Amino acid sequence: MQVLAEEYTASSMAADIEDGRMAAADDLLAIESIFDQIGEMFDRIEAFRRQLEARVRNTINYADRGGQGLVGRAADLVRRLDALLRDGRHHKATIEWSITSFNPCPAISAAILATRTRF
């Protein structure tokens, strides 16, 4: 500590050795505090990383479950119907459908929304 106090005095950072010793002690405490804060920040980053990984894992799990739900069953049904039509079975099959009841924008004409689709 004596060497630091002398260097503080020699570089005009302190008026005398005692002031240099106090300034060096204050600076060392500040450095120690900064390193303590870095450790806390790493802990916070690690906690955030764990939370983010858990959220990603949950998102993937829910996405995987989606294939087993209504959407997955509907997709399977469409694939099976498509296979029947491709094989030439029920070649005159038609399906009438209208999405006017699901129209989120009433300004769109019902004539545009109502369609007749042949599979």
N, C-alpha and C positions, 0 to 999 in steps of 0.2 A: 504494500500500500504506500510505503514511503516513496518508492520509485515513481508511482503514478502521481503522487502529490507534487513531487519535484518537477515532473514533466508538465503538469498543469500550470505550475508557477512559471516555468521557463517559457512556455508558449503563451503566456499572458492570459490564460484561462482562469487563473486565480491570483489574488493579490499576494498571498503568502502560502507557506507550506500547510498550515492548518486549514485555510480555505480550500487549497488544492486537495487535501485529504477528504474534506466534506463533499466537495464537488465530485471527486472520483467515487466516493461511496454512493452518492445519489445516482450517478450514472450507472454504476454496477447494479444497483437496485432496479433502475429502470430497465436495464437489459434483462435482468432476471424476470421481471414482470412481463416483459414482451415474450420471452420464451414460455412462461406459464400460459399466456394467452394463446400462443400457437398450439400448445397441447390441447387446450379447450376447443379451439377451432377444429383441430383434427378430429376430436371426439364428436363434435357437432356434425362434421362432414360425414363421418362414419355412420352416425345415427341416421342421417338423411339418406345415405346410400342404402342402408338396410331397409328403410321405409319404402324407398323407390323400387328396390328389388321385389319387395312383398307386393306392391301395387302392380308391377308388371306381371308377376307370377299369377295374381288374382285375375288380371285382365286376360291372360292366356287361358286360364282355367275356364272362365266364363265363355270365351270364344270357342273353346273346345266343346263345351256343353251345348252351345247354340246348334251344332250339327245334329244333336240328338233331340232337339225340341221341334216346335211346329215348323220352323223354316226347313230343317233337315228332312222332316217327313214329307213336306210339300215338294221339296226338290226331288226326293226319291219317287214320289208319285208322278211327277212330270217326266222323269227319266223312264219310268216303266211305261207310261202312256206313249211317249215318243218311240220307244222300242216296238210297241204294238203297231203303231202306224208305219214305221220303217219296214217292218216285216210284211207289210201289205195287208195285214188284218184290219178290218174296219176302215177300208180305204175311203168310204163315203162319210166318215164321221165328221161332224161339225159341232162346234160348241158356241153357243150364243152367250155373250156376256156383255155387261155394261158396267162402267165404273162411275156412272152419274151419281150413284148414291154415295160415293166416296169423294165427290168433287170438292176439293178445298176452296175452289174459286168459282162461285156461281156465275160469274160473268162469262165463263167459257161456255160456248154453245153445247147443248146436250147432243146435237147432231154430230159434233166432232168427237165427243167422248163415247157415244154409243157405237159399238162396232160389232161386226160379225166376223169371227175368225174361224178359219178352216184349218184344222191340223192335219 
